[in-house]
Structure formats: structure tokens, C-alpha cells
Amino acid sequence: MFEMIKFNARIWFLLGFMSCVLMLATGAFFQIIMDLQPCPLCISQRIAIFVLGIVFLIAAIHNPLEIGRKIYAILGMIVALMGASVSVRHVWIQNMPKDEVPECGPGLDYIFENFPFIETVKLMLNGTGECAEVLWTFLGLSIPAWTLVAFIVLAITSLLQAWNQVSSFERF
């Protein structure tokens, strides 16, 4: 089964990095071109995508042997699952009944300027009322739902690299 998808691990990590860059570019497109302002959970997901992209980039540049490849694979999977957990919370908030949606909080600029770091992180991960708004959908899924799908695919792709057997001829 894995023969069909067996590539050099460096290529898989590079594809993961390029996927993260594409996701961040899409987020920038929605924010700058379509004028859809990100909520705290959106920003948290972007940070997770950025960190995951860095892990994939370092893994691709390093191109380690078996133990290093497994470490990068597990690290990438952990970061992707952390991002997925934020996406799950975001999708959950978007699907709450209107009367149960949390209150809208202050804007992100205000939060960053006036709250201590720990409180800022807590607010960003808990989400606020603006996180419940569905501003865009494709095939019935919102942006956080698509981000969740991407995190799951990237987590699986990353984890598969732990079992990707690459001979020394294929390393370069």
C-alpha cells in the first residue's frame, strides 16, 4: 500500500512546507483582498500553520536519517494535531446555537496592547463571539473546517514519514 506513495522523505516534508505556505497565502488573500478579518481562533490556527511549516522546512533541509526522520515526523504530527484541536474548537463554536455563543471580545489590537501574554493566549484559544461568524464556505464547509481537514491530512502525511523507508541512494 505504501509503495504507491513512497517518495523521498525530503520531498514529502517539502510538500508539507509548500502546503503550509499555500494555506498562509490563502489566509492573507481572505484578509487583504476579500477583507475578511481574522478572529482570535483564526490567528491561532495561522500560528500553528506557520510553526508546522517551519518544522517541515527544517526537516526538508536537514534530510535526516531514520531516527531524525521519525523525530521530525512525530513533531510535525504533534503540531498539526494541536492546530487541528484549535480548528475543532472553532468549528464547534460556529455550530453552537446563537444563544450559547460566547460574547464578542475586544479587538485583537486591543488585546495585544493591554493584556498580559498568558491572558492574551487564553483569549486567543478560547475564541469569542466573532469566531462564531461563518464568513465564507466552499462545498458546505467553512474556513475553519477546511483548515481542520488540512491539519488532519498534514498530520497523517507527517506521521507516514516515520515509516517511510528510504535507502541511502534516495536521500539526495
C-alpha positions in Angstrom: 0.0 0.0 0.0 2.8 2.5 0.9 4.7 1.6 -2.3 2.3 3.9 -4.2 3.1 6.9 -2.1 6.8 6.2 -1.4 8.9 9.2 -2.2 12.0 10.5 -0.6 11.0 11.9 2.8 12.6 15.2 1.9 10.1 15.6 -0.9 7.2 14.9 1.5 8.4 17.4 4.0 8.9 19.9 1.3 5.4 19.3 0.0 4.1 19.8 3.6 6.0 23.1 3.8 4.6 24.3 0.5 1.1 23.3 1.7 1.6 25.5 4.8 2.8 28.4 2.7 -0.2 28.0 0.4 -2.6 27.9 3.4 -1.0 31.1 4.9 -1.2 32.8 1.5 -4.9 31.8 1.3 -5.4 33.4 4.7 -3.7 36.5 3.6 -5.9 36.6 0.4 -9.0 36.3 2.5 -7.9 39.0 4.9 -6.3 41.5 2.4 -8.2 41.0 -0.8 -11.6 39.8 0.4 -11.4 42.0 3.6 -12.4 39.1 5.9 -10.9 40.0 9.3 -9.5 37.0 11.3 -10.8 36.2 14.7 -8.6 35.1 17.6 -9.0 31.4 16.7 -8.1 32.2 13.1 -4.9 33.8 14.2 -4.2 30.8 16.5 -4.7 28.5 13.5 -2.3 30.6 11.4 0.3 30.4 14.1 0.0 26.6 14.1 0.3 26.5 10.3 3.4 28.7 10.5 5.0 26.5 13.2 4.2 23.4 11.2 5.6 24.9 8.1 8.9 25.7 9.9 9.1 22.0 11.2 8.5 20.8 7.6 11.1 23.2 6.2 13.8 22.3 8.7 13.1 18.6 8.1 13.4 19.0 4.3 16.6 21.0 4.6 18.1 18.6 7.2 17.1 15.5 5.3 17.9 13.2 8.3 18.5 9.5 8.5 15.9 7.2 10.1 15.8 8.4 13.7 15.8 12.1 12.7 13.1 11.5 10.2 11.0 9.8 12.8 11.5 12.7 15.3 10.5 15.3 12.6 7.5 13.1 11.6 6.3 12.9 15.2 7.0 16.6 15.9 5.1 17.6 12.7 2.2 15.3 13.7 2.0 16.8 17.2 2.0 20.4 15.8 -0.6 19.5 13.2 -2.9 17.9 15.8 -2.5 21.0 18.1 -3.6 23.1 15.1 -6.5 20.7 14.5 -7.6 21.0 18.1 -7.9 24.7 17.6 -9.8 24.2 14.4 -12.2 21.7 16.1 -13.0 24.3 18.8 -13.6 26.9 16.1 -15.9 24.6 14.1 -17.7 23.8 17.4 -18.2 27.5 18.2 -19.5 28.1 14.7 -22.1 25.4 15.1 -23.3 26.5 18.6 -26.9 27.7 18.9 -27.0 31.5 18.7 -28.0 32.0 22.3 -25.0 29.9 23.6 -22.3 31.7 21.5 -19.7 33.5 23.8 -19.7 37.2 23.9 -17.6 39.2 21.4 -14.4 40.3 23.0 -12.2 43.3 22.3 -10.3 43.6 19.1 -7.0 41.8 18.6 -5.1 45.0 18.6 -6.5 46.0 21.9 -5.9 42.5 23.4 -2.2 42.5 22.3 -1.6 46.0 23.7 -3.5 45.8 27.0 -3.5 42.2 28.2 -0.6 40.1 29.7 0.8 37.4 27.5 -0.9 34.5 29.3 -4.3 36.2 29.2 -3.8 37.0 25.5 -3.1 33.4 24.7 -6.1 32.2 26.8 -8.4 34.7 24.9 -7.0 33.6 21.5 -7.5 29.9 22.2 -11.0 30.2 23.8 -12.5 32.2 21.0 -15.1 34.9 21.1 -18.4 35.8 19.5 -16.8 36.9 16.3 -15.4 33.3 16.0 -19.0 32.1 15.5 -19.5 34.0 12.3 -19.2 32.0 9.1 -18.0 34.5 6.5 -17.2 32.1 3.7 -18.0 28.5 2.7 -16.9 26.1 0.0 -18.8 22.8 -0.6 -20.6 23.5 2.7 -17.5 23.8 4.8 -16.3 27.0 6.5 -12.7 28.2 6.5 -12.0 26.5 9.9 -13.5 23.3 8.7 -11.2 23.3 5.7 -8.3 24.1 7.9 -9.2 21.2 10.1 -9.2 18.9 7.0 -5.8 20.3 6.0 -4.3 19.8 9.5 -5.5 16.1 9.5 -4.0 15.5 6.1 -0.7 17.1 7.1 -0.7 15.1 10.4 -1.2 11.8 8.5 1.4 12.8 5.9 3.9 13.7 8.6 3.3 10.5 10.6 3.7 8.4 7.5 7.3 9.6 7.2 8.1 7.7 10.4 7.6 4.5 8.3 9.0 5.8 5.0 11.9 3.6 4.3 14.5 5.5 2.3 17.7 3.9 1.1 20.9 5.9 1.1 20.6 6.3 -2.7 17.3 8.1 -2.4 18.4 10.5 0.3 19.7 13.1 -2.2 
